[in-house]
Amino acid sequence: MPLVNLFGSKGRLVLSTLLIYAVIFELAYCQKDTEEQKTSPGRKASKPKLGKATNKGPRAVTTKPKVKATPAGQAQTFLSQVLNRGKFTKVGETISVQVGDTLELRCRGKPVQWGVPSYLEEDDDGRLSVAQHERYGVLTLVNSTGADTGEYTCYPMYCEDTDCRKEYDKAVKVFVFFPDPQELFVPSSDYYEVIQLRTNWPTVLPCQVTSPEAKVTLHREFPPVEVAVDGTEISFNVRKGFTIHRPRPHHAGALYCVASLGNLRQSSTKYMLIYVNYPMAPPAPVIQASTSSVVVGENLRVSCTVVGEQDVAIEVTWEYPGQQIGRPLYTQDSVSPVGGGAARQQTQSVLLVDEVRDVDQGTYSCTAHNLQGAKSVSTTVKVVPKTKPKKP
């Protein structure tokens, strides 16, 4: 017997109801699945993870990660010269480019900045240009001259957000010569240049030539003699000039350089060398008052003493309470040698305060100055009234 006939009209009604519910449930499930596919491709979780920003789009664009140490195998910053027909060559410490030719340097890095000789920084007549590409920077100099001779430097940049700074320790340099058949020395607008010789500081005479092939000698104007260059006391570097490593008083005077190449011989700018006995460090003064408690009407002496290198000038200045009422400054200054193995001297300034008054009570300060800096020291003096004599 058929199943419909078995249950009768009530059975048919129940079966129809079940079929309708099944169709509705299937349609609802398909619609939900379609909406989830539209809003969440790949069915990835959309809930934010604890401790992480959810707005990843703008963060990736505006925030730059901190620069980390370059791992082994990754390309380092280096300079290359662009030659004719798109050829490149990695540069060494120096290169030579003929006057009138174009210098084109490429530096790997993003971004980079360039350092050029001071002559080009002041006035390049539009001949110098720099450009930044995706992976490297380019420096181009056209219509080159002998005056363009000097050091060219590429600085990789370290950036955080919009703040960038040069990474000096990763800079790469090349010294470029532009040999000029008419000018052996890099041109200068100064007839002479004053250079200070400091006791313990190497001094450079920048006799810069345009050709590395030029032979350069050092000469004194009075008396007219050639200065010996032994490589120890005085040395020569074709990229820097002459260096006096430990200046002494006998190095002072008027000096100049002579360059010769082939049949051409030229003199440089004159250098006026002035010797200054330069101190090793700022002074270290010691202050001492004749007494820490002085009676009204008595005299006060406050001394400021500095022991330092011989022939090094020390200047001492004072601040004292009597300045408030216009008390004039009276000092006794002296310089005397100090015994011992090393050449030393003592500089002393004594502040004299005669007939002390109440206004002279307070802090006394002295400041010692030399070419390396200054240092101040202080002491306090108390003024006490006179004791009245006891009546007999």
Salt bridges, closest charged atoms under 4 A:
ASP33 OD1 - ARG43 NH1 3.59
GLU36 OE1 - ARG43 NH2 3.15
GLU93 OE1 - ARG239 NH2 3.55
GLU134 OE2 - LYS110 NZ 3.34
ASP148 OD2 - ARG127 NH1 2.99
GLU167 OE2 - LYS170 NZ 3.49
GLU221 OE2 - LYS270 NZ 3.97
GLU233 OE2 - HIS250 NE2 3.29
GLU233 OE2 - HIS251 NE2 2.60
ASP354 OD1 - ARG301 NH1 3.39
ASP360 OD2 - ARG327 NH2 2.82
